[in-house]
Amino acid sequence: MATDSNQNQTPDSPWNPFLPTKRDISRTEELAQKSPVVAGVLTFFLPLAAMIYLNRGVNNLKILGYVFVTAFIVGIASYDKKDSGKTERIGNLVGLCGQVAIITENVKAVTLARKRLASQQF
């Protein structure tokens, strides 16, 4: 359970980057006005610009942290002095998976905000 000091997270799971934060929920109207396509394209090419466009970054930073930890662990587990290219290829794959996760999370945030707004109007 989340504590009161962590007011930005929902009590469901403060560590899950794919759940909207309390701030996301309170900013539903603002997020719903954004384009999921623009959010996805910006995230692909310029992740920082996407954070500024959406005015949110907590979940993106969580995913980035998970990617770094995963890449570090996989790098240690797969390290081979004779084939250093293998570790680099695995690191690139983990980075690509992280990039896809961040793109998915940003597009999902806008889409869920639109669904929340639509359900409130009816």
N, C-alpha and C positions, 0 to 999 in steps of 0.2 A: 504494500500500500504506500501511496505517496504521502509525504508529510506536508504540513502547512507551509513550510519554508520553500517548497517546490511548487509554487502556485501555477506555473505554466503547464504542468503535466496533468493529464487526466488520471484519476486514481486506478484505472484499469491496469495499466502497465507503463510506468515512467520510462522504461528502457526500450519499448517497442517504437521504432521510428515510423511505422506505418499507421499508427493511430493518431488522429488529430489532437493537437494540444488544446488546452482551454482557450488560449489566445486565438487559435484558428477558428474555434467555434464562435467566439465572440466577434470575430471579424468575417463572419460568413458572407455578408453582403459585399464587402470589399473583395474577397477572394472570388466570389461568384462572377464578378464583373471582368475578371481576367480571362484570357484565352488559354485553354490547355495546350493548344498547338504552339503558341508563342512560348509558353513556359517550358515545354519539352525541347524546342529548338534552342532556346537560350541556355538551358541546362546542358545540352549536348556540347555546344560550342563555348559558352562562357558561364560556368556554374555560378560565379560571383554575381554576374549580371542578372541571372535568374533569381538569386536570393534577394537582390534589390528590387526587381520587378514584382515579386510576390510579397516582399516585405516580411520574409520569414526565413529562418535558417536553422533552427534548433534541430529539426529532424534530419536535415541534410548533414549537419555536423555529426549527429549520432551515426549515420550510415558511414560517413567518412572515417570515423573512429573505428567502427567495426571492420571496415576494409583494411585499415592499417594494421590492426591487430591480427586479422586473418592472414594478410600477406606476410607478416612477420613470422607467424607460427608455421605457415606452409613453407616459407623460405627456409626456416631452420630445419623442418622435417625433411625437405627434399634436397637439401644442399649436397652437392657432389663436386669435389675439387676437380675431377676429370672433365665434367660437363657443366660448366658454369652457365651455358646458354639455356639449359633446362630450367634452372631456377628463375632466370629472367623471363622465360616464356610463361611459367606458372604465375609469376608476379603480374605479368601483363594480363593474363586471363582473370586473375582476381580483381585487378583494377578495372577491367572491362565490365565484370559483373557488378562492381560497385557503381560504375557510371550508369549502367542500366537501372540499378536500384534507385539511384537518386532521380533519374529522369521519371521513372515510374511513380515515385513518391510525390514529385511536384505536380505531375499531371493528375494524379489521384486526389491531391489536396484541392485543386480547382474543381474537379468533377464532383467530389463529395460536397463541397461548399454549394455548388449549384443544386444538388439533390436536397440538401438541407433547406435551402431557400425555397425551393419548389414545394417541399412538404409543409413548410410554415404558412405558405400562401393559401393552402386549401383547407 
